[in-house]
Amino acid sequence: MPKKTYTDEFKTDAVNYYYDSGLSINTTAKKLGVSVSALRKWIKLSKKDGSVITRGSGNYSSDKDKEIVRLKRQLRDAEGAIEVLKKAISILG
């Protein structure tokens, strides 16, 4: 099977998605359909060359950004709870 190649734009978008989503590397890679090792490599390279600006945990440029991250986290948690409930209904129903 031939090795998949990705454009630089895709790699940058994948790294940005990882940072913006707040998801784990494993979950992000699965959602994007790439290997975990590839995503890790892209993240490492982006930190090295500075192509993606990252902020430390809890270090937000404004209260608005902090609120956005909090709401994304809350949405992700709610979506996870919905998935659990759907599975429980299918098992019990």
C-alpha positions in Angstrom: 0.0 0.0 0.0 1.5 3.4 -1.0 2.4 5.9 1.7 0.0 8.7 2.0 1.3 12.2 1.4 -0.3 15.4 2.8 0.1 19.0 1.8 1.8 21.5 4.0 -1.5 23.3 4.3 -3.2 20.1 5.5 -0.5 19.6 8.1 -0.8 23.1 9.4 -4.6 22.9 9.5 -4.3 19.6 11.4 -2.0 21.1 14.0 -4.2 24.1 14.4 -7.3 21.9 14.7 -5.5 19.9 17.4 -4.7 23.1 19.4 -8.1 24.7 18.9 -10.2 21.7 19.6 -8.8 20.7 22.9 -9.0 17.1 21.9 -6.3 14.5 22.6 -3.7 13.7 19.9 -5.3 10.3 19.5 -8.8 11.6 19.1 -7.7 14.4 16.7 -5.7 11.9 14.6 -8.7 9.6 14.4 -11.0 12.4 13.4 -8.6 13.6 10.7 -7.9 10.1 9.4 -4.1 10.3 10.0 -1.8 8.3 12.1 -1.0 9.4 15.6 2.7 9.4 14.9 2.3 11.7 11.9 0.3 14.2 13.9 2.8 14.1 16.7 5.6 14.8 14.2 3.7 17.7 12.6 3.1 19.2 16.1 6.7 18.8 17.0 7.9 20.4 13.7 5.4 23.3 14.1 6.7 24.1 17.5 10.3 23.9 16.3 9.8 26.3 13.3 7.2 28.5 15.0 4.6 28.0 12.2 1.9 27.6 14.8 1.6 29.9 17.7 0.6 28.2 20.9 -0.2 29.5 24.3 0.4 27.8 27.5 -2.5 26.2 29.5 -4.6 28.9 31.0 -2.6 31.7 29.2 -5.3 33.4 27.1 -4.9 36.7 25.3 -8.3 37.9 26.4 -11.3 36.9 28.5 -13.2 36.3 25.2 -10.6 33.6 24.2 -10.8 32.0 27.7 -14.6 31.9 27.4 -14.4 30.3 24.0 -12.2 27.6 25.2 -14.4 27.0 28.2 -17.5 26.7 26.0 -15.7 24.3 23.5 -14.7 22.1 26.5 -18.3 22.2 27.8 -19.7 21.3 24.3 -17.2 18.4 24.0 -18.2 17.1 27.4 -21.9 17.3 26.5 -21.4 15.6 23.2 -19.6 12.8 25.0 -22.4 12.4 27.5 -24.9 12.3 24.6 -22.9 9.4 23.0 -22.9 7.5 26.3 -26.7 7.9 26.6 -27.3 6.8 23.1 -25.3 3.6 23.7 -27.2 3.0 26.9 -30.5 3.4 25.2 -29.5 1.0 22.4 -28.5 -1.5 25.0 -31.6 -1.2 27.1 -34.1 -0.5 24.4 
